[in-house]
Amino acid sequence: MTSAPAPSRVSAVATLLTGAVARHYGVDARTERLTAALSTFADDQAEIDSDRLAQIEAVGQQVFRHLELALASGLVPQDRSPGWPEVDVAAVRRAGADIEAVVRDPDGTATIRLTGLAAAPAAAPLLTGAFALVAGAQTVVLDLRANGGGDPATVVMIVDWLVGETAPRHLFDVVYRDRIRQWWSTGAPFAPRPTGPVRALIGPGTYSSGEALAWVLQHQRLATLVGGPTPGAADHVVPLALSHDVQALIPEARVTAPGGGPTWEGIGVQPDVNVSIEADR
């Protein structure tokens, strides 16, 4: 009977993480800062556990906020990420495509609560239905307080709805080590744009592409952001089995404003109206 391999050493995990980020993201000032920060674990020969892994993650997140580490078992270590798995469109739609609720209140306010941004092919028809349900509302609220992110193409669909039939707008760029992908609105919305004001509720539970949506809404002046600052995880990440017992999300690209300016990485999206609002669950 084959025994389970011994836990990885703290120093080995830190070294593997440094190398993985350099391979996927590229070598620049940020990866150099990460290497310097993780060098504090170079002599730590303790076995990795949840506490030590959390320490490495916390140090890494000072440079790459979206970097994540988790203990696992039975992994096959990978040099390169296989990318994200193919989406089961039918399953995502059965689960509601991250549209938790659509509510119309007697005062004329209509709220769409999004707990994520499901893959665009799966989300499109359900979002179209949600947009139809809030048509004619005096005020539309997008509740993003528990939005953990997802597909940037779904960000575009929501922006298209709010912009309406206009010339495409340049929303943001994703800068990889060997290419740049630009994201634009299409000018071809799935449903008529709201006629009244739009608010978006944000906070610490608004993460990743959820933050991208909030940032674009603010940057394009499409909604008033209400709530608290978001965590500041702008980088695009991919999954990677770092070792036989550590699963990681590794940054492979950074997000910039049109023209190359900064976005929300490390600082978060700041609300227009800063108030404390607990996320509904």
C-alpha positions in Angstrom: 0.0 0.0 0.0 1.4 3.4 -1.0 1.6 5.9 1.8 0.6 9.5 1.3 3.5 11.9 0.5 4.8 14.0 3.3 3.5 17.6 3.5 5.4 20.1 1.5 7.9 22.3 3.3 7.1 26.0 3.8 10.3 27.0 2.0 9.4 24.8 -1.0 5.9 26.2 -1.3 7.3 29.8 -1.3 9.9 28.9 -3.9 7.3 27.1 -6.1 5.0 30.1 -5.8 7.6 32.6 -6.8 8.5 30.5 -9.9 4.9 29.9 -10.9 4.0 33.6 -10.8 7.1 34.5 -12.8 6.2 31.9 -15.5 2.6 33.0 -15.8 2.7 36.7 -15.2 6.2 37.5 -16.3 9.1 39.2 -14.6 8.7 42.8 -13.7 8.9 45.0 -10.6 5.9 43.3 -9.0 7.3 39.8 -9.4 10.6 41.0 -8.0 8.8 42.5 -5.0 7.1 39.1 -4.6 10.4 37.3 -4.7 11.9 39.6 -2.1 8.8 39.3 0.2 8.7 35.5 0.0 12.4 35.2 0.6 11.6 35.5 4.3 10.4 31.8 4.1 13.6 30.6 2.5 15.0 28.9 5.6 11.7 27.6 7.0 11.7 23.9 6.8 8.5 23.4 8.8 5.8 21.3 7.2 3.1 23.3 5.5 -0.3 23.6 7.3 -3.2 25.9 7.0 -1.7 28.5 9.3 1.7 28.6 7.5 -0.1 28.6 4.1 -2.2 31.6 5.2 1.0 33.4 6.2 2.5 32.8 2.7 -0.8 33.9 1.1 -0.9 37.1 3.2 2.6 38.1 2.1 1.8 37.3 -1.5 -1.3 39.3 -1.4 0.6 42.4 -0.4 1.9 42.4 -4.0 -0.8 40.4 -5.9 -4.2 40.9 -4.1 -5.9 38.1 -6.1 -3.3 35.4 -5.3 -4.9 32.6 -3.4 -3.6 29.4 -1.8 -5.4 26.4 -0.4 -4.5 23.0 1.1 -5.6 20.0 -1.0 -4.7 16.4 -1.4 -3.8 14.1 -4.2 -2.8 16.9 -6.6 -0.5 16.3 -9.6 1.9 19.3 -9.6 1.7 21.5 -12.7 4.3 23.7 -14.3 1.6 25.5 -16.4 -2.0 26.1 -15.6 -4.5 24.2 -17.7 -6.8 27.2 -17.6 -10.3 27.3 -16.3 -12.5 24.3 -17.0 -15.2 24.4 -19.7 -18.5 25.7 -18.4 -21.5 23.4 -18.1 -24.0 25.9 -19.6 -27.1 23.9 -18.7 -25.9 23.4 -15.1 -25.2 27.1 -14.6 -28.6 28.0 -16.0 -30.3 25.5 -13.7 -28.6 27.2 -10.8 -29.7 30.6 -11.8 -26.5 31.9 -13.4 -25.6 33.8 -10.2 -28.9 35.9 -10.3 -30.0 35.4 -6.7 -33.0 37.6 -6.7 -35.0 40.2 -8.7 -37.2 42.3 -6.4 -39.6 45.2 -7.2 -40.6 47.3 -4.2 -43.8 49.4 -3.9 -41.7 52.6 -3.9 -40.6 52.0 -7.5 -37.2 50.6 -6.7 -36.2 47.4 -8.5 -33.2 45.4 -7.3 -31.1 42.7 -9.1 -29.0 40.8 -6.7 -25.9 39.2 -8.4 -23.8 36.8 -6.4 -21.4 36.4 -9.3 -20.9 36.9 -13.0 -21.7 33.5 -14.6 -20.2 32.7 -18.0 -21.8 34.9 -20.6 -23.2 32.1 -22.8 -25.0 30.7 -19.7 -26.0 34.0 -18.2 -27.3 35.8 -21.3 -30.9 34.6 -21.4 -31.3 34.8 -17.6 -29.9 38.4 -17.5 -32.3 39.3 -20.3 -35.2 38.1 -18.2 -33.9 40.0 -15.2 -33.5 43.2 -17.2 -37.1 42.8 -18.4 -38.4 42.3 -14.9 -37.0 45.7 -13.8 -38.2 47.6 -16.9 -40.0 50.8 -16.0 -38.7 51.0 -12.4 -38.1 54.5 -11.0 -34.7 53.4 -9.7 -32.6 50.3 -10.5 -30.3 48.8 -7.9 -27.5 46.3 -8.7 -26.6 44.5 -5.5 -23.0 43.4 -5.8 -22.2 43.2 -2.2 -21.7 39.4 -2.3 -20.5 39.2 -5.9 -17.4 37.0 -6.1 -16.7 37.7 -9.8 -16.6 35.6 -12.9 -16.7 36.3 -16.6 -15.6 39.7 -17.9 -17.9 39.2 -20.9 -20.9 39.3 -18.5 -19.6 42.6 -17.3 -19.9 43.8 -20.9 -23.5 42.5 -21.2 -24.5 44.5 -18.1 -22.7 47.6 -19.3 -24.4 47.3 -22.7 -27.8 47.3 -21.0 -27.0 50.4 -19.0 -25.3 52.3 -21.9 -28.0 51.5 -24.4 -27.6 51.7 -28.2 -24.6 53.9 -28.6 -21.1 53.7 -30.0 -19.0 51.0 -28.3 -17.1 52.2 -25.3 -13.5 51.1 -24.3 -14.0 49.7 -20.8 -10.6 48.3 -19.8 -7.6 46.3 -21.0 -6.2 43.0 -19.7 -2.4 43.0 -20.2 -0.7 39.6 -20.5 3.0 39.0 -20.8 2.7 38.5 -24.6 -0.5 40.3 -25.6 -3.2 42.8 -24.6 -6.9 42.1 -24.7 -9.2 45.1 -24.9 -12.7 44.9 -23.6 -15.4 47.2 -25.2 -19.1 47.5 -24.9 -20.9 46.4 -28.1 -23.6 49.1 -28.4 -26.1 46.2 -28.9 -27.9 45.7 -25.6 -30.2 42.7 -24.9 -32.9 45.0 -23.4 -33.8 48.7 -23.3 -31.7 50.7 -20.8 -33.2 51.8 -17.5 -34.9 55.2 -17.6 -34.3 56.1 -14.0 -31.1 56.4 -11.9 -29.0 53.3 -11.2 -27.2 52.5 -8.0 -24.8 49.7 -7.3 -24.2 48.3 -3.8 -20.6 47.3 -3.1 -18.4 46.3 -0.2 -15.8 43.8 1.0 -17.7 40.9 -0.5 -17.5 42.5 -4.0 -14.5 40.7 -5.5 -12.5 40.2 -8.7 -14.7 40.7 -11.8 -17.4 41.9 -9.4 -15.0 44.8 -8.7 -14.5 45.2 -12.4 -18.2 45.7 -12.9 -18.3 48.3 -10.1 -15.2 50.1 -11.4 -16.6 50.3 -14.9 -20.0 51.5 -13.7 -18.2 54.3 -11.8 -15.6 55.0 -14.5 -18.3 55.3 -17.2 -20.6 57.2 -14.9 -23.4 54.6 -15.3 -24.3 54.2 -11.6 -23.8 55.7 -8.2 -21.8 53.3 -6.0 -23.1 52.9 -2.5 -21.5 51.0 0.4 -17.9 50.4 1.3 -14.5 49.8 -0.5 -13.9 46.6 -2.3 -10.8 44.3 -1.6 -8.8 45.4 -4.7 -8.3 42.2 -6.6 -7.9 43.3 -10.2 -5.4 40.8 -11.7 -6.7 37.9 -13.8 -5.8 34.5 -12.3 -5.7 30.9 -13.3 -5.7 27.7 -11.2 -2.5 25.7 -10.7 -1.6 22.7 -8.6 1.5 24.2 -7.0 2.5 21.0 -5.3 0.9 17.7 -4.4 -0.9 19.4 -1.5 -1.2 23.1 -2.4 -3.7 24.5 -4.9 -3.2 28.1 -6.1 -4.7 30.9 -8.1 -1.8 32.4 -9.9 -1.9 35.9 -11.5 -1.4 35.8 -15.3 -2.4 39.3 -16.3 -3.1 42.8 -15.0 -6.0 45.1 -15.7 -5.5 48.7 -16.8 -7.8 51.6 -17.6 -8.0 52.6 -21.3 -4.7 54.2 -22.1 -2.8 52.2 -19.5 -3.8 53.9 -16.3 -4.3 52.2 -12.9 -7.6 50.5 -11.9 -8.6 49.1 -8.5 -5.7 46.6 -7.9 -4.5 46.8 -4.3 -6.7 49.8 -3.4 -10.2 48.6 -4.2 -13.1 50.4 -5.8 -14.2 53.3 -3.6 -17.9 54.1 -3.2 -19.4 57.4 -4.2 -21.5 57.2 -1.0 -19.7 55.5 1.8 -22.2 53.8 4.2 -22.2 50.5 6.1 -24.6 48.0 4.5 -24.5 44.4 5.4 -24.8 42.0 2.4 -28.0 40.0 2.3 -27.5 36.3 2.3 
